[in-house]
Each structure stands twice: as C-alpha cells, then as structure tokens.
Amino acid sequence: MITNQANLSQQCDSKQKRIVLFLPNWVGDVVMATPAVHALYTAYPEAKLLAVCRPYVKQVLDGSPWFSEVIACDKHGSKSERLFAVASRLRHEQPHIAILFSNSLRTALIARFGGASRIVGYVRYGRGWLLTDRLWQKCDLYGRYQPTPIIDDYNRLVMKLGIPNPGHRMRLFTTESDESAAKSIWEAHRLDRYSRVVLLNPGAAFGAAKQWPMESFAQLARILTQKLSCGVLVLCGPTERVQARRIAADSRSPHVFSLADAPLSLGVTKALVRRANLLITTDSGPRHFAAAFNRPVVTLFGPTHISWTETYFEKAVHLQKPVPCGPCQKRVCPLQHHRCMRELSPADVFEAVQVLLNRFPERVRIEVPLAA
C-alpha cells in the first residue's frame, strides 16, 4: 500500500494528479478541515483539487484558492447533485485519490463509482471494504467512540498520504462582494464610532439544546455596551431574523444592532467576523470563523462535548456548566430543564470577555479583502 509522499509521486506525475476531497457536512466541520486542505494544497501545488460538499456549505469556501471546482452533492437536491450524477462527473475527471472527510457510506460509494483508485477514510458505517487506506477513530473497551478533536482526525487523513502534520491553523477567505456587503452593514449602523465591536451569534443549527436563552443574550448585550462602551451586532441566519431582532430590542440599548433586516449569507458573516474585535457564540459553525480570522471568541457549550470540536486556538474561551445529565449530545433537552445552558449567566460570559480583551486588546483594522 502506498503510504508516503515519495511513493505517491511515483504513482503519477504531479501535473496530472487529480484529488477529490469529500468535505464535511457541517459549516464548522468544514472550517476544521482547512488545515488538512491547506497542507494538501501546499504539498501538491500543481495537482487539480476538486471539492465535493453539501450546497449549503459551499460559501464557507468562497475566496479560497484551493479548489479547481466545487461540486454540490445532496441526496435531496437536484438530479445533478445525486449520487450517480456526482460519481459520473468525477469519473470524467479520472481522480487518482479521494479523501473522505465525511464518514458516510454514501461518500465512499461515490468515490468508488467515481473511479478513484485510492480512497482514504475512516472505517464507519460498514464502508471499510470500499476504502484502500483505512483509519479508525478512538473507541473505548465497549466500542463507543471517544470524544477526540475532529481537527486531529481530519489531519490524520492527509497524513496518510505522507504529508507532515498540518497543525491547527484554520484558514478562511472573503470575497470582494462579501467585504462590500459587510462594509455597508458597518456603515449603516455607524459601527466605526466604537473603539470595539462585539458580535453575538445566538443560532444553533444542531438543535434547541445548544441555544442560550434570548433574554440572557439581551442582558449580556446591555452589559457589554454599558461596561465596555462598545457596539454590539447580533448575527443571524435566514430563519433566525425574529430571534436577532428580539435580542436587540430587549437589550434596551441604542448601541445594540441586528442583521435581521440585512441581506444574509455565510460569506457576509465571515466578513463581519473578520471586522469584529470579539465573537460570543453558541457551539455552532460561525464559532470557527473567529479562529480562522484570528479573532477572540467565547463559546457557550451546553449538551456537547468540548473535546469533539477543540481547535487549540489560543484566543478562545470555552464556557460550560457541569450538570449531572451532561454532556448528553442531544438536539433537544430530554429532561426539558435545559440546565446546562440556563445556568450559564451573562455575568459568567462577561467575565470571560474581559479576560480575552485584556489579553488581546488590539483594535482590528480592515484594509483589503482576503480573497485570492
């Protein structure tokens, strides 16, 4: 079996390498895969890299120089996004290698039907027979998967090709259009008048169990403006406009604003995070935007294991209240009390904010977009 970079180079000429990356299905997981993607791109600069991913995470990659093409893949999507259509598209490229960041059986089938001669992935969901290069995730004596940082698991995938450990530096890019939209939002709320701007991200696509009470966000926003004299901007997704608008209104502060009435996209959110001094967020995808742009971040954890999404980012503070029933990894609190999030107070979060801003007091300066 080919296990190092030298042997890989012998398999095919560098200019002819075609490598397909089946990216994770969640926004935050795609960000955590970027150290591995960047390492692969750096190791094989003349190779043709193709990304296969869910349509809703494509914007995470906008502005990136890494991929020749990003192929949408969704079993519930249009005909061109279904299994056999994507496999047919890949077979046309005749890929040499497929790297499976996703653990599904379906991605392994697409890689095999797509003609990849080498398929690297974790043995999960009965797909081991489809892989040429197999990896196993850490389990306990009873075969249960142990909480270990996903970013390290992703790095192991490309290390299987002989690439040195990529490390933990996550990277994202913005486009000129997203920077322009973010600038318009900044100007509309006159955020340049504040010495600091703090973003609040109350959303949680995973489920209600990850959400911090709206009244807590509103109270925190008020505290931030009163004690730090900063501006506060509440982020939201398309289905979270009412929530963002209510947090801003309930803060009873003229210095708290929301994106509820603005055009929304992941790209604009990236550009806003890049402009801000600090992000306060639930354990959701945009949390990792902060690390990718080197911005301090306070993350509010409830039902999920911190270990799964640990990224070793020095400007991050993780807050989690220990409760007898958690972390339960449930999308909705099975006991209906949601203590893990409700017992986390605005005062606790503000204390963490002060710690970070004291350690990293620099003011952000935005000059040019980061797009390639």
C-alpha positions, 0 to 999 in steps of 0.5 A: 500500500502506498503510504508516503509522499515519495511513493505517491509521486511515483504513482503519477506525475504531479501535473496530472494528479487529480484529488477529490476531497469529500468535505464535511457536512457541517459549516464548522466541520468544514472550517476544521478541515482547512488545515488538512486542505491547506497542507494538501494544497501546499504539498501538491501545488500543481495537482487539480483539487476538486471539492465535493460538499453539501450546497449549503456549505459551499460559501464557507469556501468562497475566496479560497484558492484551493479548489479547481471546482466545487461540486454540490452533492445532496441526496435531496437536491437536484438530479445533478447533485445525486449520487450517480450524477456526482460519481459520473462527473468525477469519473470524467475527471479520472481522480487518482485519490479521494479523501473522505472527510465525511464518514458516510457510506454514501461518500465512499460509494461515490468515490468508488463509482467515481473511479478513484483508485485510492480512497482514504477514510475512516472505517464507519458505517460498514464502508471499510471494504470500499476504502484502500487506506483505512483509519479508525477513530478512538473507541473505548473497551465497549466500542463507543467512540471517544470524544477526540478533536475532529481537527486531529482526525481530519489531519490524520487523513492527509497524513496518510498520504505522507504529508507532515502534520498540518497543525491547527491553523484554520484558514478562511477567505472573503470575497470582494462582494462579501467585504462590500456587503459587510462594509455597508452593514458597518456603515449603516449602523455607524459601527466605526464610532466604537473603539470595539465591536462585539458580535453575538451569534445566538443560532444553533443549527444542531438543535434547541439544546445548544441555544442560550436563552434570548433574554440572557443574550439581551442582558449580556448585550446591555452589559457589554455596551454599558461596561465596555462602551462598545457596539454590539451586532447580533448575527443571524441566519435566514430563519433566525431574523425574529430571534436577532431582532428580539435580542436587540430590542430587549437589550434596551440599548441604542448601541445594540444592532441586528442583521435581521433586516440585512441581506444574509449569507455565510460569506457576509458573516465571515466578513463581519467576523473578520471586522469584529474585535470579539465573537460570543457564540453558541457551539455552532459553525460561525464559532470557527470563523473567529479562529480562522480570522484570528479573532477572540471568541467565547463559546457557550457549550451546553449538551456537547462535548468540548473535546469533539470540536477543540481547535487549540486556538489560543484566543478562545474561551470555552464556557460550560456548566457541569450538570449531572445529565451532561454532556448528553449530545442531544438536539433537544433537552430530554429532561426539558430543564435545559440546565446546562445552558440556563445556568450559564449567566451573562455575568459568567460570559462577561467575565470571560470577555474581559479576560480575552480583551485584556489579553488581546486588546488590539483594535482590528483594522480592515484594509483589503479583502482576503480573497485570492 
